[in-house]
């Protein structure tokens, strides 16, 4: 069934959208959010809206580095939130923010990427930060898909090992996936 939905495009590519897939893949994380929540990536604000409705969520701090997204959200979307008093937006790079100002949060939700391929470097960076903050619950949009990608890349390396690939075979990469495989290999 065709339906209308809100979407933002950049360079002809849909970057943010509010479609059933997006909603369904956030459902479990919305249920788990509690306390003082840190959201990495604003998007169209669906996750932040849904958790701001929860009584057990005290505050929602959103980290977003794109001024245009922040302006679009504050001018057109935030005024529709019933509990906008819970929302605070900080214009900053998420990794930089996490490295210095995370202890006051109970829950961190990461949605800084479009798909598992573009998520992988950020996922690894944030996982390295997460391991030093065991008292904070971290959740990642489409984490299962990211982990499937990692397994796929590792299996490729194992297969190539049986085919007698060596270090020199991994020095050059012709595309993004080859670059990811090479990075994991080394």
N, C-alpha and C positions, 0 to 999 in steps of 0.2 A: 504494500500500500504506500502510495506516495504521501509525503507530508512535508510541511514547511518547517525549517529549523534555522536557528541562529548560527551563523558561521563567519569566521574571519579568515580572509585569504591573504597570502603574501606571495608575490611572484607567481600567481596562478595556482598555488598549492594551498589547500585548506589547512590552516595551522591550528585553529581552534573551532570547535563546533559543539553543539548541544544536541546530540543524537542518542538513541537508545544505547548504543555501544558505550559511549562515554558515561552515561548514567549508570548502566549496569556494572561497569568496571570500577566504579567508585563506591558502590553500595556497601560492601563489607567495611571499607575504611571509614565511611560516614558513621556506621554503627559503632565502631571502636573509638572514635574521637571523643576526647574528654578533657576537662580542665582547661589549662592555657594551651591553646593550639597554635603551632607555627605552620603556615602553609607556604611552601616554596613554589612560586608560580601562580599568578592570578588567573590566567585564562579568562573565561567569561564569568567566573565567580560562582559556578554551580556548587562546587564542593563547599566553598566558604558560606554560601547561603544556607545550604542544608545543615551544616554543623552549627551555624549561629542560631538555628531554631531549637537546638537541643538544650534542655535545662542544665545538663551536666557539663556544658561547655561555657567557661567563664569569659574567655576572650579569644579572638582570632586575629593573629598578626600575620599579614601577608607580605612576603618578600617578592618584589617584582622589579626588574631593572629597566623595562621598556616604558618610558614616559607616555607613549601613545596609548598603550594598553591601560595604564593607570588612569589617564584622562578619559578615555572611552568609558571605563568602568565607573568612575566617580560621577561623571555627567549623566550617564544613561542607565546604569544598572543598580548602583548602590542605593539610590533613593527608593527602590522597590523592596529593600530588605526590611523586615519587621523589626529586627534587632541590630540595626546598623551601629548602635552604640558599642557593640562588641567588636567591631571591625576597626583595625588599624592597618594602614598600608605603608610600607617602607620601601622607598626606591633604592635598591642596592642589589649587588650580585649575591646570590644565595650562598655560594661557597664561602665567600668572605664573611658574610653574616654568621654562618654556622661556626666558623673558626673562632669567633670571639664572643658571641652573645646568645648562648643557647640554654643556659642552666635554668632559666625561669619558665621553661616550657615542659609540659607533661607529654605532649604528643606532637610529632613532626610528620607532615604529609608532603611528599615530594611529587610534583607534577610539572617538571621543567622541560619536557621533551615531547616530541611528536610520535615517536615509535621506538621499538626496542633498539634499533641500530643507533639512533641518535641519543638514546638513553644511556647506553653502556658506559661511556667515559664519566658521565655525571654520577651514575649509580655507584661506580667503583669509588669515586672521590667521596661521596657522601657516606658510603659504607665504612670507609676509613675513619671518618669523623664519628660515625655512630658507635664504633667499637669502644670509644672513650667515654661514652655516655649511656651506660647500661640502664640507668634509672629513667631514661626517656624512651617512649615507644616511637619507633620510626616505621612509617608505612610508605610504600611506593606505588604510584599508579602503574598498572600493567606489570607488576614485578614478576609474575609467573612467566610472562612472555620474555622478559629480560633474561630470566634464568634459563629458559629454553634456548635462547640465542647463545648464551655462554656455553651450555652443554653442546650445542651444535658446533661451535667453534673449537672446543676442546676435542670433540670426536674427530673433527677434520684433522687436527694435529696428530692425533693417535693414528689415524688412517695413513697420513702422509709419512709418519715414522716407519710404518710397515713397508712403505714404498721407498724407503731409504732417503728421504729428504734430509738435507743437512742445513747447517747455519746459512750457507750461501744461497740456498733456495728461498730463504725467508728474508733476505736483505732487500729485495725489490717487491713492490706491490703495485698491481695495475688498477685496483679499485678499492673502495672503502672496506669491503669484507676482507680482502687480502690484507689490508693494513691492520684490521682488528686481529686477524689470525696471527700475523707477524708479531704484534704487540703481546699477545698472550703467549706465543711461543718463546719470545725472549724474556 
